[in-house]
Amino acid sequence: LAGGELKLCGEPREAISGLAGRIWQKTISRPELASAEREFEVLSRRLAAGRTVIHVYSPEDPGEGFAPVAPDLGDVYFHALGRAVESPAAAAA
């Protein structure tokens, strides 16, 4: 749900497995965040020991020190939400 509208429906395990191999993680400094957000589809960010850990969506290895991670429902939600913002018609498909 976003803005009171359903953006994605289906079995959670299927949605998660649909992102397998496409979620990448990297620990960056806070000043690097703005650049990462311009260059990648950043799904989430969190602080860990004073550093910023980001999850990005990319069908291929984005390189630059990213490591693959298992997707979770948060990744599914933020990826679907990002698609809905970019193209409301694509999110409904």
Secondary structure, 3 states (H helix, E strand, C coil): CECCECCCCCCHHHHHHCCCCCEEEEEECHHHHHHHHHHCEEEEEEEECCEEEEEEECCCCCCCCCEECCCCHHHHHHHHHHHHHHCHHHHHC
